Amino acid sequence: MPGVLPPGEPVPADGSLPPAALAGVGANGFGVYVHVPFCASRCGYCDFNTYTAAELGSGVRREDYADTVLAELALAR
């Protein structure tokens, strides 16, 4: 059985928010959770999506991840 989305406004081609979504912007506070998946060691009880440096290898840099998070947050301004 295919899923059916409720009626609503179509997503603008340019990615901007539709007018109905912009109506309440600024009325409420803004909160964000930033998950940092880099750990020195993995705790046995941790259920979070985490990676140790050995699992990631030398091609992944924490600085790149931080830059990407900051760029994503800038989109929310």
HTML snippet that shows the backbone in 3Dmol.js (N, CA, C, O; Angstrom):
<script src="https://3Dmol.org/build/3Dmol-min.js"></script>
<div id="view" style="width:600px;height:400px;position:relative"></div>
<script>
const pdb = `
ATOM      1  N   MET A   1       0.851  -1.179   0.000  1.00  0.00           N
ATOM      2  CA  MET A   1       0.000   0.000   0.000  1.00  0.00           C
ATOM      3  C   MET A   1       0.896   1.241   0.000  1.00  0.00           C
ATOM      4  O   MET A   1       1.705   1.412   0.913  1.00  0.00           O
ATOM      5  N   PRO A   2       0.768   2.098  -0.996  1.00  0.00           N
ATOM      6  CA  PRO A   2       1.605   3.300  -1.054  1.00  0.00           C
ATOM      7  C   PRO A   2       1.194   4.309   0.013  1.00  0.00           C
ATOM      8  O   PRO A   2       0.019   4.426   0.361  1.00  0.00           O
ATOM      9  N   GLY A   3       2.186   5.031   0.523  1.00  0.00           N
ATOM     10  CA  GLY A   3       1.904   6.065   1.507  1.00  0.00           C
ATOM     11  C   GLY A   3       1.300   7.290   0.839  1.00  0.00           C
ATOM     12  O   GLY A   3       1.567   7.565  -0.331  1.00  0.00           O
ATOM     13  N   VAL A   4       0.497   8.013   1.575  1.00  0.00           N
ATOM     14  CA  VAL A   4      -0.136   9.216   1.050  1.00  0.00           C
ATOM     15  C   VAL A   4       0.228  10.375   1.970  1.00  0.00           C
ATOM     16  O   VAL A   4       0.003  10.313   3.179  1.00  0.00           O
ATOM     17  N   LEU A   5       0.787  11.423   1.394  1.00  0.00           N
ATOM     18  CA  LEU A   5       1.125  12.609   2.169  1.00  0.00           C
ATOM     19  C   LEU A   5      -0.109  13.475   2.364  1.00  0.00           C
ATOM     20  O   LEU A   5      -0.961  13.536   1.477  1.00  0.00           O
ATOM     21  N   PRO A   6      -0.222  14.142   3.502  1.00  0.00           N
ATOM     22  CA  PRO A   6      -1.361  15.036   3.699  1.00  0.00           C
ATOM     23  C   PRO A   6      -1.261  16.225   2.755  1.00  0.00           C
ATOM     24  O   PRO A   6      -0.167  16.578   2.315  1.00  0.00           O
ATOM     25  N   PRO A   7      -2.397  16.847   2.439  1.00  0.00           N
ATOM     26  CA  PRO A   7      -2.344  18.010   1.553  1.00  0.00           C
ATOM     27  C   PRO A   7      -1.555  19.141   2.208  1.00  0.00           C
ATOM     28  O   PRO A   7      -1.572  19.302   3.428  1.00  0.00           O
ATOM     29  N   GLY A   8      -0.882  19.899   1.399  1.00  0.00           N
ATOM     30  CA  GLY A   8      -0.092  21.014   1.910  1.00  0.00           C
ATOM     31  C   GLY A   8       0.494  21.791   0.755  1.00  0.00           C
ATOM     32  O   GLY A   8       0.182  21.535  -0.408  1.00  0.00           O
ATOM     33  N   GLU A   9       1.335  22.731   1.082  1.00  0.00           N
ATOM     34  CA  GLU A   9       1.966  23.536   0.046  1.00  0.00           C
ATOM     35  C   GLU A   9       3.101  22.757  -0.602  1.00  0.00           C
ATOM     36  O   GLU A   9       3.824  22.038   0.087  1.00  0.00           O
ATOM     37  N   PRO A  10       3.272  22.887  -1.914  1.00  0.00           N
ATOM     38  CA  PRO A  10       4.401  22.219  -2.561  1.00  0.00           C
ATOM     39  C   PRO A  10       5.721  22.872  -2.140  1.00  0.00           C
ATOM     40  O   PRO A  10       5.758  24.045  -1.770  1.00  0.00           O
ATOM     41  N   VAL A  11       6.767  22.113  -2.202  1.00  0.00           N
ATOM     42  CA  VAL A  11       8.094  22.630  -1.860  1.00  0.00           C
ATOM     43  C   VAL A  11       8.556  23.570  -2.968  1.00  0.00           C
ATOM     44  O   VAL A  11       8.551  23.180  -4.135  1.00  0.00           O
ATOM     45  N   PRO A  12       8.955  24.799  -2.636  1.00  0.00           N
ATOM     46  CA  PRO A  12       9.431  25.727  -3.662  1.00  0.00           C
ATOM     47  C   PRO A  12      10.693  25.189  -4.342  1.00  0.00           C
ATOM     48  O   PRO A  12      11.541  24.575  -3.696  1.00  0.00           O
ATOM     49  N   ALA A  13      10.805  25.421  -5.627  1.00  0.00           N
ATOM     50  CA  ALA A  13      11.948  24.924  -6.399  1.00  0.00           C
ATOM     51  C   ALA A  13      13.267  25.526  -5.918  1.00  0.00           C
ATOM     52  O   ALA A  13      14.315  24.889  -6.026  1.00  0.00           O
ATOM     53  N   ASP A  14      13.220  26.753  -5.387  1.00  0.00           N
ATOM     54  CA  ASP A  14      14.464  27.393  -4.943  1.00  0.00           C
ATOM     55  C   ASP A  14      14.844  27.028  -3.506  1.00  0.00           C
ATOM     56  O   ASP A  14      15.867  27.495  -3.005  1.00  0.00           O
ATOM     57  N   GLY A  15      14.037  26.203  -2.838  1.00  0.00           N
ATOM     58  CA  GLY A  15      14.352  25.763  -1.486  1.00  0.00           C
ATOM     59  C   GLY A  15      13.956  26.732  -0.389  1.00  0.00           C
ATOM     60  O   GLY A  15      14.201  26.463   0.787  1.00  0.00           O
ATOM     61  N   SER A  16      13.347  27.856  -0.749  1.00  0.00           N
ATOM     62  CA  SER A  16      12.945  28.828   0.268  1.00  0.00           C
ATOM     63  C   SER A  16      11.734  28.303   1.040  1.00  0.00           C
ATOM     64  O   SER A  16      11.028  27.405   0.582  1.00  0.00           O
ATOM     65  N   LEU A  17      11.512  28.881   2.217  1.00  0.00           N
ATOM     66  CA  LEU A  17      10.356  28.483   3.005  1.00  0.00           C
ATOM     67  C   LEU A  17       9.091  29.082   2.417  1.00  0.00           C
ATOM     68  O   LEU A  17       9.102  30.223   1.954  1.00  0.00           O
ATOM     69  N   PRO A  18       7.994  28.323   2.428  1.00  0.00           N
ATOM     70  CA  PRO A  18       6.728  28.879   1.945  1.00  0.00           C
ATOM     71  C   PRO A  18       6.226  29.964   2.904  1.00  0.00           C
ATOM     72  O   PRO A  18       6.597  29.969   4.078  1.00  0.00           O
ATOM     73  N   PRO A  19       5.386  30.882   2.414  1.00  0.00           N
ATOM     74  CA  PRO A  19       4.904  31.993   3.249  1.00  0.00           C
ATOM     75  C   PRO A  19       4.271  31.538   4.561  1.00  0.00           C
ATOM     76  O   PRO A  19       4.468  32.188   5.587  1.00  0.00           O
ATOM     77  N   ALA A  20       3.522  30.447   4.554  1.00  0.00           N
ATOM     78  CA  ALA A  20       2.879  29.974   5.783  1.00  0.00           C
ATOM     79  C   ALA A  20       3.918  29.586   6.833  1.00  0.00           C
ATOM     80  O   ALA A  20       3.685  29.770   8.028  1.00  0.00           O
ATOM     81  N   ALA A  21       5.043  29.062   6.408  1.00  0.00           N
ATOM     82  CA  ALA A  21       6.099  28.671   7.345  1.00  0.00           C
ATOM     83  C   ALA A  21       6.841  29.888   7.877  1.00  0.00           C
ATOM     84  O   ALA A  21       7.340  29.864   9.002  1.00  0.00           O
ATOM     85  N   LEU A  22       6.921  30.948   7.088  1.00  0.00           N
ATOM     86  CA  LEU A  22       7.625  32.159   7.505  1.00  0.00           C
ATOM     87  C   LEU A  22       6.814  33.004   8.480  1.00  0.00           C
ATOM     88  O   LEU A  22       7.370  33.850   9.181  1.00  0.00           O
ATOM     89  N   ALA A  23       5.498  32.779   8.527  1.00  0.00           N
ATOM     90  CA  ALA A  23       4.621  33.620   9.340  1.00  0.00           C
ATOM     91  C   ALA A  23       5.025  33.632  10.809  1.00  0.00           C
ATOM     92  O   ALA A  23       4.949  34.679  11.451  1.00  0.00           O
ATOM     93  N   GLY A  24       5.449  32.503  11.356  1.00  0.00           N
ATOM     94  CA  GLY A  24       5.776  32.450  12.773  1.00  0.00           C
ATOM     95  C   GLY A  24       7.250  32.528  13.095  1.00  0.00           C
ATOM     96  O   GLY A  24       7.637  32.366  14.252  1.00  0.00           O
ATOM     97  N   VAL A  25       8.083  32.772  12.097  1.00  0.00           N
ATOM     98  CA  VAL A  25       9.524  32.823  12.337  1.00  0.00           C
ATOM     99  C   VAL A  25       9.850  33.958  13.301  1.00  0.00           C
ATOM    100  O   VAL A  25       9.387  35.084  13.117  1.00  0.00           O
ATOM    101  N   GLY A  26      10.626  33.671  14.303  1.00  0.00           N
ATOM    102  CA  GLY A  26      11.012  34.669  15.288  1.00  0.00           C
ATOM    103  C   GLY A  26      10.080  34.730  16.483  1.00  0.00           C
ATOM    104  O   GLY A  26      10.421  35.338  17.497  1.00  0.00           O
ATOM    105  N   ALA A  27       8.904  34.109  16.386  1.00  0.00           N
ATOM    106  CA  ALA A  27       7.963  34.134  17.499  1.00  0.00           C
ATOM    107  C   ALA A  27       8.405  33.198  18.621  1.00  0.00           C
ATOM    108  O   ALA A  27       8.106  33.442  19.790  1.00  0.00           O
ATOM    109  N   ASN A  28       9.103  32.149  18.273  1.00  0.00           N
ATOM    110  CA  ASN A  28       9.559  31.167  19.256  1.00  0.00           C
ATOM    111  C   ASN A  28      11.077  31.128  19.277  1.00  0.00           C
ATOM    112  O   ASN A  28      11.739  31.520  18.316  1.00  0.00           O
ATOM    113  N   GLY A  29      11.607  30.657  20.373  1.00  0.00           N
ATOM    114  CA  GLY A  29      13.052  30.489  20.475  1.00  0.00           C
ATOM    115  C   GLY A  29      13.537  29.408  19.527  1.00  0.00           C
ATOM    116  O   GLY A  29      12.747  28.628  18.995  1.00  0.00           O
ATOM    117  N   PHE A  30      14.824  29.372  19.326  1.00  0.00           N
ATOM    118  CA  PHE A  30      15.418  28.403  18.411  1.00  0.00           C
ATOM    119  C   PHE A  30      16.401  27.554  19.189  1.00  0.00           C
ATOM    120  O   PHE A  30      17.295  28.080  19.851  1.00  0.00           O
ATOM    121  N   GLY A  31      16.242  26.256  19.113  1.00  0.00           N
ATOM    122  CA  GLY A  31      17.159  25.344  19.780  1.00  0.00           C
ATOM    123  C   GLY A  31      17.687  24.340  18.776  1.00  0.00           C
ATOM    124  O   GLY A  31      17.045  24.043  17.769  1.00  0.00           O
ATOM    125  N   VAL A  32      18.854  23.830  19.067  1.00  0.00           N
ATOM    126  CA  VAL A  32      19.448  22.863  18.147  1.00  0.00           C
ATOM    127  C   VAL A  32      20.280  21.870  18.951  1.00  0.00           C
ATOM    128  O   VAL A  32      20.935  22.238  19.927  1.00  0.00           O
ATOM    129  N   TYR A  33      20.246  20.620  18.533  1.00  0.00           N
ATOM    130  CA  TYR A  33      21.101  19.588  19.114  1.00  0.00           C
ATOM    131  C   TYR A  33      22.154  19.245  18.075  1.00  0.00           C
ATOM    132  O   TYR A  33      21.819  18.893  16.944  1.00  0.00           O
ATOM    133  N   VAL A  34      23.399  19.342  18.442  1.00  0.00           N
ATOM    134  CA  VAL A  34      24.490  18.991  17.533  1.00  0.00           C
ATOM    135  C   VAL A  34      25.166  17.743  18.077  1.00  0.00           C
ATOM    136  O   VAL A  34      25.749  17.758  19.161  1.00  0.00           O
ATOM    137  N   HIS A  35      25.082  16.683  17.322  1.00  0.00           N
ATOM    138  CA  HIS A  35      25.710  15.423  17.719  1.00  0.00           C
ATOM    139  C   HIS A  35      27.135  15.403  17.186  1.00  0.00           C
ATOM    140  O   HIS A  35      27.360  15.593  15.990  1.00  0.00           O
ATOM    141  N   VAL A  36      28.079  15.174  18.061  1.00  0.00           N
ATOM    142  CA  VAL A  36      29.481  15.079  17.662  1.00  0.00           C
ATOM    143  C   VAL A  36      29.876  13.609  17.760  1.00  0.00           C
ATOM    144  O   VAL A  36      30.070  13.090  18.859  1.00  0.00           O
ATOM    145  N   PRO A  37      29.995  12.937  16.617  1.00  0.00           N
ATOM    146  CA  PRO A  37      30.187  11.482  16.628  1.00  0.00           C
ATOM    147  C   PRO A  37      31.630  11.016  16.768  1.00  0.00           C
ATOM    148  O   PRO A  37      31.937   9.876  16.418  1.00  0.00           O
ATOM    149  N   PHE A  38      32.512  11.852  17.262  1.00  0.00           N
ATOM    150  CA  PHE A  38      33.925  11.482  17.382  1.00  0.00           C
ATOM    151  C   PHE A  38      34.272  11.238  18.846  1.00  0.00           C
ATOM    152  O   PHE A  38      34.135  12.138  19.675  1.00  0.00           O
ATOM    153  N   CYS A  39      34.709  10.058  19.161  1.00  0.00           N
ATOM    154  CA  CYS A  39      35.062   9.698  20.531  1.00  0.00           C
ATOM    155  C   CYS A  39      36.466   9.103  20.563  1.00  0.00           C
ATOM    156  O   CYS A  39      36.898   8.439  19.621  1.00  0.00           O
ATOM    157  N   ALA A  40      37.168   9.353  21.666  1.00  0.00           N
ATOM    158  CA  ALA A  40      38.497   8.760  21.834  1.00  0.00           C
ATOM    159  C   ALA A  40      38.383   7.252  21.997  1.00  0.00           C
ATOM    160  O   ALA A  40      39.225   6.502  21.504  1.00  0.00           O
ATOM    161  N   SER A  41      37.340   6.812  22.689  1.00  0.00           N
ATOM    162  CA  SER A  41      37.073   5.382  22.837  1.00  0.00           C
ATOM    163  C   SER A  41      35.565   5.191  22.898  1.00  0.00           C
ATOM    164  O   SER A  41      34.824   6.119  23.224  1.00  0.00           O
ATOM    165  N   ARG A  42      35.126   3.999  22.586  1.00  0.00           N
ATOM    166  CA  ARG A  42      33.687   3.726  22.571  1.00  0.00           C
ATOM    167  C   ARG A  42      33.266   3.150  23.926  1.00  0.00           C
ATOM    168  O   ARG A  42      33.832   2.164  24.397  1.00  0.00           O
ATOM    169  N   CYS A  43      32.274   3.775  24.536  1.00  0.00           N
ATOM    170  CA  CYS A  43      31.738   3.283  25.805  1.00  0.00           C
ATOM    171  C   CYS A  43      30.791   2.122  25.521  1.00  0.00           C
ATOM    172  O   CYS A  43      30.022   2.167  24.560  1.00  0.00           O
ATOM    173  N   GLY A  44      30.842   1.106  26.335  1.00  0.00           N
ATOM    174  CA  GLY A  44      30.021  -0.077  26.119  1.00  0.00           C
ATOM    175  C   GLY A  44      28.533   0.176  26.202  1.00  0.00           C
ATOM    176  O   GLY A  44      27.756  -0.560  25.594  1.00  0.00           O
ATOM    177  N   TYR A  45      28.111   1.191  26.932  1.00  0.00           N
ATOM    178  CA  TYR A  45      26.692   1.478  27.125  1.00  0.00           C
ATOM    179  C   TYR A  45      26.133   2.495  26.127  1.00  0.00           C
ATOM    180  O   TYR A  45      24.928   2.747  26.126  1.00  0.00           O
ATOM    181  N   CYS A  46      26.975   3.080  25.286  1.00  0.00           N
ATOM    182  CA  CYS A  46      26.552   4.172  24.402  1.00  0.00           C
ATOM    183  C   CYS A  46      25.734   3.650  23.227  1.00  0.00           C
ATOM    184  O   CYS A  46      26.166   2.748  22.509  1.00  0.00           O
ATOM    185  N   ASP A  47      24.536   4.233  23.037  1.00  0.00           N
ATOM    186  CA  ASP A  47      23.680   3.876  21.909  1.00  0.00           C
ATOM    187  C   ASP A  47      23.739   4.915  20.790  1.00  0.00           C
ATOM    188  O   ASP A  47      23.029   4.792  19.792  1.00  0.00           O
ATOM    189  N   PHE A  48      24.571   5.926  20.949  1.00  0.00           N
ATOM    190  CA  PHE A  48      24.668   6.960  19.925  1.00  0.00           C
ATOM    191  C   PHE A  48      25.508   6.483  18.746  1.00  0.00           C
ATOM    192  O   PHE A  48      26.332   5.578  18.879  1.00  0.00           O
ATOM    193  N   ASN A  49      25.289   7.099  17.604  1.00  0.00           N
ATOM    194  CA  ASN A  49      26.065   6.810  16.404  1.00  0.00           C
ATOM    195  C   ASN A  49      27.424   7.482  16.571  1.00  0.00           C
ATOM    196  O   ASN A  49      27.566   8.678  16.318  1.00  0.00           O
ATOM    197  N   THR A  50      28.417   6.712  16.996  1.00  0.00           N
ATOM    198  CA  THR A  50      29.740   7.262  17.262  1.00  0.00           C
ATOM    199  C   THR A  50      30.810   6.473  16.527  1.00  0.00           C
ATOM    200  O   THR A  50      30.618   5.312  16.165  1.00  0.00           O
ATOM    201  N   TYR A  51      31.935   7.130  16.316  1.00  0.00           N
ATOM    202  CA  TYR A  51      33.066   6.502  15.639  1.00  0.00           C
ATOM    203  C   TYR A  51      34.340   6.868  16.370  1.00  0.00           C
ATOM    204  O   TYR A  51      34.492   7.997  16.837  1.00  0.00           O
ATOM    205  N   THR A  52      35.238   5.937  16.470  1.00  0.00           N
ATOM    206  CA  THR A  52      36.558   6.239  17.015  1.00  0.00           C
ATOM    207  C   THR A  52      37.472   6.603  15.853  1.00  0.00           C
ATOM    208  O   THR A  52      37.151   6.332  14.696  1.00  0.00           O
ATOM    209  N   ALA A  53      38.601   7.211  16.158  1.00  0.00           N
ATOM    210  CA  ALA A  53      39.545   7.611  15.110  1.00  0.00           C
ATOM    211  C   ALA A  53      40.002   6.406  14.292  1.00  0.00           C
ATOM    212  O   ALA A  53      40.176   6.514  13.078  1.00  0.00           O
ATOM    213  N   ALA A  54      40.195   5.277  14.936  1.00  0.00           N
ATOM    214  CA  ALA A  54      40.643   4.075  14.223  1.00  0.00           C
ATOM    215  C   ALA A  54      39.591   3.593  13.230  1.00  0.00           C
ATOM    216  O   ALA A  54      39.936   3.094  12.159  1.00  0.00           O
ATOM    217  N   GLU A  55      38.322   3.734  13.570  1.00  0.00           N
ATOM    218  CA  GLU A  55      37.247   3.301  12.675  1.00  0.00           C
ATOM    219  C   GLU A  55      37.104   4.225  11.469  1.00  0.00           C
ATOM    220  O   GLU A  55      36.753   3.773  10.379  1.00  0.00           O
ATOM    221  N   LEU A  56      37.371   5.502  11.657  1.00  0.00           N
ATOM    222  CA  LEU A  56      37.201   6.472  10.576  1.00  0.00           C
ATOM    223  C   LEU A  56      38.367   6.469   9.596  1.00  0.00           C
ATOM    224  O   LEU A  56      38.175   6.713   8.405  1.00  0.00           O
ATOM    225  N   GLY A  57      39.542   6.203  10.075  1.00  0.00           N
ATOM    226  CA  GLY A  57      40.705   6.226   9.200  1.00  0.00           C
ATOM    227  C   GLY A  57      41.258   7.628   9.041  1.00  0.00           C
ATOM    228  O   GLY A  57      40.753   8.579   9.637  1.00  0.00           O
ATOM    229  N   SER A  58      42.293   7.746   8.239  1.00  0.00           N
ATOM    230  CA  SER A  58      43.006   9.020   8.118  1.00  0.00           C
ATOM    231  C   SER A  58      42.335  10.019   7.181  1.00  0.00           C
ATOM    232  O   SER A  58      42.720  11.188   7.172  1.00  0.00           O
ATOM    233  N   GLY A  59      41.348   9.602   6.392  1.00  0.00           N
ATOM    234  CA  GLY A  59      40.731  10.506   5.425  1.00  0.00           C
ATOM    235  C   GLY A  59      39.647  11.398   5.993  1.00  0.00           C
ATOM    236  O   GLY A  59      39.130  12.259   5.282  1.00  0.00           O
ATOM    237  N   VAL A  60      39.288  11.218   7.260  1.00  0.00           N
ATOM    238  CA  VAL A  60      38.211  11.999   7.859  1.00  0.00           C
ATOM    239  C   VAL A  60      38.798  12.929   8.911  1.00  0.00           C
ATOM    240  O   VAL A  60      39.565  12.512   9.779  1.00  0.00           O
ATOM    241  N   ARG A  61      38.415  14.208   8.812  1.00  0.00           N
ATOM    242  CA  ARG A  61      38.946  15.196   9.756  1.00  0.00           C
ATOM    243  C   ARG A  61      37.811  15.793  10.584  1.00  0.00           C
ATOM    244  O   ARG A  61      36.751  16.121  10.052  1.00  0.00           O
ATOM    245  N   ARG A  62      38.037  15.927  11.865  1.00  0.00           N
ATOM    246  CA  ARG A  62      37.039  16.542  12.744  1.00  0.00           C
ATOM    247  C   ARG A  62      36.772  17.982  12.336  1.00  0.00           C
ATOM    248  O   ARG A  62      35.645  18.465  12.446  1.00  0.00           O
ATOM    249  N   GLU A  63      37.800  18.661  11.869  1.00  0.00           N
ATOM    250  CA  GLU A  63      37.644  20.060  11.461  1.00  0.00           C
ATOM    251  C   GLU A  63      36.649  20.185  10.309  1.00  0.00           C
ATOM    252  O   GLU A  63      35.852  21.122  10.275  1.00  0.00           O
ATOM    253  N   ASP A  64      36.694  19.242   9.367  1.00  0.00           N
ATOM    254  CA  ASP A  64      35.752  19.268   8.248  1.00  0.00           C
ATOM    255  C   ASP A  64      34.324  19.088   8.751  1.00  0.00           C
ATOM    256  O   ASP A  64      33.402  19.751   8.274  1.00  0.00           O
ATOM    257  N   TYR A  65      34.146  18.191   9.716  1.00  0.00           N
ATOM    258  CA  TYR A  65      32.824  17.967  10.295  1.00  0.00           C
ATOM    259  C   TYR A  65      32.326  19.243  10.972  1.00  0.00           C
ATOM    260  O   TYR A  65      31.176  19.639  10.783  1.00  0.00           O
ATOM    261  N   ALA A  66      33.184  19.884  11.755  1.00  0.00           N
ATOM    262  CA  ALA A  66      32.805  21.117  12.444  1.00  0.00           C
ATOM    263  C   ALA A  66      32.444  22.211  11.444  1.00  0.00           C
ATOM    264  O   ALA A  66      31.469  22.933  11.651  1.00  0.00           O
ATOM    265  N   ASP A  67      33.201  22.344  10.378  1.00  0.00           N
ATOM    266  CA  ASP A  67      32.899  23.348   9.349  1.00  0.00           C
ATOM    267  C   ASP A  67      31.543  23.076   8.707  1.00  0.00           C
ATOM    268  O   ASP A  67      30.785  24.006   8.429  1.00  0.00           O
ATOM    269  N   THR A  68      31.242  21.812   8.473  1.00  0.00           N
ATOM    270  CA  THR A  68      29.962  21.442   7.868  1.00  0.00           C
ATOM    271  C   THR A  68      28.809  21.756   8.813  1.00  0.00           C
ATOM    272  O   THR A  68      27.774  22.261   8.378  1.00  0.00           O
ATOM    273  N   VAL A  69      28.974  21.463  10.099  1.00  0.00           N
ATOM    274  CA  VAL A  69      27.936  21.780  11.085  1.00  0.00           C
ATOM    275  C   VAL A  69      27.692  23.284  11.128  1.00  0.00           C
ATOM    276  O   VAL A  69      26.540  23.718  11.147  1.00  0.00           O
ATOM    277  N   LEU A  70      28.747  24.080  11.142  1.00  0.00           N
ATOM    278  CA  LEU A  70      28.595  25.535  11.168  1.00  0.00           C
ATOM    279  C   LEU A  70      27.895  26.047   9.913  1.00  0.00           C
ATOM    280  O   LEU A  70      27.085  26.971   9.990  1.00  0.00           O
ATOM    281  N   ALA A  71      28.199  25.461   8.772  1.00  0.00           N
ATOM    282  CA  ALA A  71      27.534  25.861   7.527  1.00  0.00           C
ATOM    283  C   ALA A  71      26.044  25.527   7.578  1.00  0.00           C
ATOM    284  O   ALA A  71      25.218  26.314   7.116  1.00  0.00           O
ATOM    285  N   GLU A  72      25.699  24.371   8.134  1.00  0.00           N
ATOM    286  CA  GLU A  72      24.286  23.986   8.265  1.00  0.00           C
ATOM    287  C   GLU A  72      23.555  24.944   9.207  1.00  0.00           C
ATOM    288  O   GLU A  72      22.424  25.347   8.933  1.00  0.00           O
ATOM    289  N   LEU A  73      24.202  25.306  10.314  1.00  0.00           N
ATOM    290  CA  LEU A  73      23.580  26.241  11.247  1.00  0.00           C
ATOM    291  C   LEU A  73      23.368  27.606  10.607  1.00  0.00           C
ATOM    292  O   LEU A  73      22.370  28.271  10.887  1.00  0.00           O
ATOM    293  N   ALA A  74      24.285  28.027   9.760  1.00  0.00           N
ATOM    294  CA  ALA A  74      24.145  29.320   9.079  1.00  0.00           C
ATOM    295  C   ALA A  74      22.911  29.337   8.184  1.00  0.00           C
ATOM    296  O   ALA A  74      22.326  30.395   7.956  1.00  0.00           O
ATOM    297  N   LEU A  75      22.514  28.180   7.680  1.00  0.00           N
ATOM    298  CA  LEU A  75      21.315  28.109   6.845  1.00  0.00           C
ATOM    299  C   LEU A  75      20.051  28.403   7.646  1.00  0.00           C
ATOM    300  O   LEU A  75      19.039  28.811   7.076  1.00  0.00           O
ATOM    301  N   ALA A  76      20.099  28.202   8.956  1.00  0.00           N
ATOM    302  CA  ALA A  76      18.920  28.393   9.802  1.00  0.00           C
ATOM    303  C   ALA A  76      18.744  29.836  10.255  1.00  0.00           C
ATOM    304  O   ALA A  76      17.749  30.154  10.907  1.00  0.00           O
ATOM    305  N   ARG A  77      19.667  30.698   9.933  1.00  0.00           N
ATOM    306  CA  ARG A  77      19.573  32.096  10.368  1.00  0.00           C
ATOM    307  C   ARG A  77      18.604  32.871   9.541  1.00  0.00           C
ATOM    308  O   ARG A  77      18.406  34.063   9.776  1.00  0.00           O
TER     309      ARG A  77
END
`;
const viewer = $3Dmol.createViewer("view");
viewer.addModel(pdb, "pdb");
viewer.setStyle({}, {cartoon: {color: "spectrum"}});
viewer.zoomTo();
viewer.render();
</script>
